[in-house]
Amino acid sequence: MQCSQCLLGPGKSQISPLYLPDVSLDDSKVFLDTRDTVKQKLKNRPETTLSYAALSYAWGTAQQPHATTKTNLAAHLQGILISALPRTIRDAITLGRNLGLDFLWVDSGRTTQYPEPRDWGFIAVSYSRRQMTFESDKLPAVSSIAELFSAWTGEPYLAGLWPGALGQLLCWFPFGNGRDSETIRPAKWRAPSWSFFSVNGPIGFLSLDGTKTISERQNLGWGYRGWEITPVSPDALFGEVADAKLHLRGRLISVSVGAKMGGDFHFALDVDLGEDETALEASEIEWRISFDAMEPTPAAGETHTASCYGKVSVTEQLWWFVMWSAQESTNQTRPEDPGYEYRERFWGIAVARLPDGNYHRVGCIIVVEKTGKSLGARLQSLPLQDFTLV
């Protein structure tokens, strides 16, 4: 595993495990590295990436004597004697050094705190790159980790998502461009369309944190009203899923997708803002729609996305569930800087409607307004509605 792989995709790491015992510095000690130290190491080695291994060890409710806690954190930052660690961890350190790894992440040695949603996202991104011998094993393979997260956080498990991070985890996206998209649907239904477990292949997540040129994301008034998760077995609540629904409230904006442009799946986006508004013109916005999976052999003259509920023509009516917005600087300045100029960027997911009135996810949509168009105010003037994602 490479430390540059993260929620935002290759080469755009904004997270790292909280503390990683370094296995490359000292024969007698290992060290806890903070996120800033990891960033410095990456800066010093621009031509490569940092590697690590993860060891799941001694799970249980009892406090491990070698674990990092608030009381011993300062001492552990000065180094931890390898001789004081259990044999299993000592052997893992030796193996890691022999393999040339930079870090070892030992779960029982982490600071005692609740995991953050992005920790789960980090696991999901890494896991999405793994191949399963049997496609149906995708959910059961992480069921033990999911059960631990649920115990730590007290949150219910939603077929790969968590209520406390629903907005970020719903905004997953497939890696790949156009016909080279690497995600495909499994042969049989495995997970609801809104879960990244509904596809095979590498995925990433929208980061809600701000950057130098993009402000923190703002919720555009959406929320969840509840959920229904039916496991295949009542004795395996974190395993295979038989059915799942998310009950949401938000703005569903009708969109029509036009002809393909060039070799990848960029589309003309005609956004209907209601009876009192004219549709958005191409001169007003920049846009991108990325479908979660495409039919591998589309019929001549047709392009279809492979949904969880059969193929969907990309030219039929879709809806944009708009969720987040942020200000994006157009002149490399910050809001507090003189001469700050910006435009708004909007994120959401593309959904199609089923005959029973429910909706299913088929992709994600990013829209960037042209300066001065006040698209955010226009979107927020639209009414909220209740709907269900399956």
ABEGO torsion letter per residue (X at the ends): XBAABBAAEBGABABBBABBBBAAABAABBBBBBAAAAAAAAAABAABBBBBBBBBBGBEABBBAABBBAAAAAAAAAEBBAAABBAAAAAAAAAAAAAGBABBBBAAABBBBBBBAAAAAAAAAAAAABBBABAAAAAAAAAAAAAAAAAAAGBBBBGGBBAAAAAAAAABBBBEBEAABABBBBABBABBAABAAABBEBBBBBBABBBAABBBBBBAGBBBAEBBBBBABAABAABBBABBBBBBBEBBBBBBBBBBBEABBBBBBBBBAEAABBBBBAAABBBBBBBABBBABBBBGBBBBBBAAEBBBAABBBBBBBABBBBBBAAGBBAABBGBBBBBBBBBBBBBBBAAGBBBBAEBBBBBBBBGAGAAAAAAABBBBBBBBX
